[in-house]
Structures are given as structure tokens and as C-alpha cells.
Amino acid sequence: MIKGCKIFVVIFLISVCALTCRQSETGKNAYKTAYDYVDPMIGTGGHGHTFPGAARPFGMVQLSPDTYTKGWDWASGYHYSDSSIMGFSHTHLSGTGPGDLMDVLIMPTTGKLKVIPGSRENPDEGYRSRFRHSDEHANPGYYSVKLKDYSILVELTSTTHAGFHRYTFPEAKEAHIVIDLFHGFVTDHVTETSLTIVSNTLITGCRKSKGWDNKNFTDQQIYFAAEFSKPFTSSGIAVDDIPYEEMTDTTGKNLKAFVNYSTGDGEQILIKIGISSVDINGALNNLHHEIPNWDFDKIRMEAKAEWTRQLEKVMIEDTPEKIKTIFYTALYHSMIAPYTFSDVDGRYRGFDKQIHKEEGITNYTVFSLWDTFRATNPLNTILQADLVPGIIQSMLNQYREYGLLPVWPLWGSETNCMIGYHSMPIGFSSIQLIKINTFPIKFMIIF
């Protein structure tokens, strides 16, 4: 019976998901790792609903560009058909039908200060900028783009709980960075936001919202702390799209912070932003624990190393290049969710909206169980054995806090999306499959 299960698992793994490999190329092709074959742009067109930005495996942060916030094909905030960018927010869904998240948007600009995003039809109305796909580059854990209207090079990377921005500015007497807390998917309704400009290098805040598929199922709270590498010369807060210079602390719905600089040609300004579902201290602690300094390239290389390690858990050989790209990218997408939901100190906000703490285990959220219980979750029991105890405990935590095992939980709320009760087979299959598999897995597939 166990032997049969092993055969089934191998066949299942081959047929369902993208596997990875290491191959030594000869002739014109250089040596390529599994990481090099991943193309995060796959799925950003058509009805793919994926995002191209920076994330860690199963991380809390998905730092990615947003091009639009309405419609079926913008569930992830980005669609390849667009030619302008609104900014870069820190949470995104991948591959889902309904849209949500897109919290804490950051946008660098030059020229006159603008605190509204503007439209796709007329980007000049606001801080939105045109861009070219030829100026975009995406790899697991890294994304960059040149903002055409401002001549600003944007580079993004991330850790599990924090986003890291590096902006290379042109010479500009007026340069700005906007933090937009009102930004979000059209069905995500803001209930309250708060902003505090703590100093000329630190801004903190909170965004509370209800959303998901026009039904207001979710009740989300996200806290953030943003540190700037260069002290800003002045700052303020826009309330209902009216900027107030020197305002430092307020609460409302439509709030946006802005900071002002003058920059030299090629000057770089970095921002690191920690997020948390718990509180501001949680966001700060996450940030300082994971990005203690300003070495962007170091964090980018750590992201690359982590993705490489994950992708090379399974390796295939003697396979056409195109097939490798499909395989590796699909495997990459399978490692986006579920999302880490507990802070580095183990605290998380439960379904009862109280603060709980896990010891020695990670609490997770974003279980698209109706879509994943047949394939992705069994795959995780093979490739992600260390995650499975946290996944199962997170489901049991929801039952304890909410009285119901997960259906489709999102950031500490149950959306009750789709039919069925798929937590039960996931729990059973996880316990059974862990007992019969060893790690890592390596085999050859020949096409």
C-alpha cells in the first residue's frame, strides 16, 4: 500500500505542478539554475491573475506594482495589458478570482506634488506613471521598472515580513514619495486609517477595511512602519485628497502621507517597510529583525538563495527549455500561498480579533482551499513538510477562535467563499503523507 502511494505521489507531482532542475548548458547557453527559469510575468496577462513583484516563499509581504484596481482581470492588481503604474503595494493575491489586499501603496514622483492616482486614460491627472515592458525585470524575490514620466528607476525586494524599495532619482528640485492608505481593490472598503510622521525618517500607520467580492466578508487590519534612508526635508498628510503641509498625526478614511526631497542625478533613496496584523510595534519588530541595515543587494541575494533552495527540492534533467520555464514558474507560484500571518515574535490577530501567540510554529492565512485541497496542499506535504504542522495548527486555531474550520480564510477573516469543507481532507492527507515521504526529492524526467 505504501509503495503504491509513493508511485501515485510521483505521478501526481509530475502531472500537476512545475518541477525544477539544474542543468549544465553547453555552447551558447550559460549554466542555469532552477531560479533562472522562473518567469514571474507568466500569468500576468489573460486571466492568470498573478503578480510580477517580489515575495519570499509563503511570506506575509508580496511587494508588487498595481496598474488598476477594478475588474476580474485585476484581482492581483496588475495586468500585462496596461501601460501605466499606480504605485507599489505590499500585499497581493495570486491566482484568485475575487480581488483584495493591495495594502500600503508607495509611489515616488518628481515635479508638482500629486496625491491622487489619476486614471489609465489620463495618467497625468495624478501620481500614476507610464512605463514600458522593456523596462521591467522580474525574478523571484526581485522586481524593477523605470517610471517613464519621472525617470525614476524602481527596484523592489522583500523578506518574509518586510518590503525593501530602492529608488534611483534624476536631478530634481521637487521629488516626492507618497504613501497611499486609501488605495485598494474596488471591493475593499476602507473603514479607518491612521498616519503618524514620527520623525524625518520614520512613518507609521494602520489601515482597516472590509471587502472581498462585494460582500464585505473580510475584516482586515494591517499596521506598517516605513523607514527612509535619507531624511526628508518636509512632509505632510493629505486628508480627503487635500494636502496639509507639516501635519504629522491624524485618523480618518482617505489618508495619504507625502515626503519631499531635492535629489541629485542618480541619487538613491531607500525605504524599508515592515507590516503586521497585530500593531505598530509588531511591524517595527518585523522590520528591524529582518532588515537591520540598508544593504538592498544583500536582501535581494538572500531572497534569490531562499527561492533557489526551495525550487531545487525537486530537480528534472534533459528537458526542453520551454518546458523547464513552465515547470519552474508553476512551482514558484505554488509557493506563494499560504501566507505567513504571525509576526517574528509569534503574535497574530485571530479570527476573534484578539491577539494570540504561537510558540515555535508559524500561523498562516490565505487558504484558497476550494482551489488547492486536491493538488497544492498534498504537494506541500511532499515538498514543505516543515510547513505542514503550522498549516494544520492554523486551521485548528481558526476552529478555536471562530467555531469553524477554514473554508477560504483571508487575513484573519473567513470569507466563506465557494462550497465544500476542504479542511477535513487536507488534515487527513497531510498526516498520512508525512509518514511515507522523505526529503529532498530528486529524479529525472525525459520528454
ABEGO torsion letter per residue (X at the ends): XAAAAAAAAAAAAAAABBBBBBBBBBEABBBBBAAAABBAABGABEAAGBBABBBBBGBABBBBBBABABEAAAAAGBBAABABBAEBBABBBBGBABBBEGBGBBBBBBEBBBABAEBAABAAABABBBBBAAABBBBBGBBBBBBAAAGBBBBBBBBAABBBBBBBBBBBABBBBBBBAABEBAABBBABBBBBBABAABBBBBBBBBBEGGAGABBBBBBBBBBBABBBABBBBBBGGBBBBGBABBBBABBBBBBBBBBBBGBBBBBBBBBBAABAAAAAAAAAAABABABAAAAAAAAAAAAAAAAAABBBBGBBAAAAAAAAAAAAAAAAOBBBABBAAGBBBBAAGBBBBBBGBBBBBGBBAAAAAAAAAAAAAAABAAAAAAAAAAAAAAAAAAGBBBABBBGGBBAGBEBEBAAAAAAAAAAAAAAABBOBBBBBBBX
